[in-house]
Amino acid sequence: MTQTLEATILAVFTGKARDRWEGKAPSAIAKEAATGPLWLSATGLAGDEQADRAVHGGPEKALHHYAADHMSAWASTFPDSAEFFRPGCFGENIASLGLTETTLCLGDVLELDGATVQICQGRQPCWKLNLHTGQPAMAPSFQKTGRTGWYYRVLAEGSVAAGGRIRLIDRPHGDWPLARLIAARFDPRLDPAVAAELAGLPVLAESWRTAFARKVDPAYTENTDRRLKG
């Protein structure tokens, strides 16, 4: 039986790619709240852009959801920037309360207002978070805490707006809460058997399955410095 799990969309955010930092690639991490419904297609929200399509966007990163529940914790961690931590501040598309990495699982299928989506991976934080927030430790802190948010693939396109309902309608992998999945993704000493299990889950985004396939080799070492520090 599927667990009853419901929430309301606090806000929907989109952004345009633009130059933000001298000598760095453009970014669309700065997003603004939509004032009305937006169409969610298989590749994302109408009007939303991704500057680097090699690592952002596409069918398995169509929509990024972040738990507004975490904002108070970030404000406590970085008190000098407490006012910064508001829904939308991390470049997410969807903000809500009551749904987090501990309450949701890999593969969860959700009704998202007029669309249907499926959780297929967590977020791998990068150096742009550091520059965008003004906190050099932001991306490493995202990774360490596991408060990364998650990405959806779109199963059925539809209209999405603030105030819309979010409802869990199927949970095929209740043994893989997002918190556990995200911790595994960033664990440098992950049990090879666990890595093999995750590499074989078709519901997981291809890039994450590839990453876990590499982790099956106990000798494999992943260097995250370039992603986290730029």
Summary of the structure (lengths in Angstrom):
residues: 230
radius of gyration: 16.9
end to end distance: 44.6
largest distance: 52.5
contacts: 723
relative contact order: 0.19
helix: 28%
strand: 25%
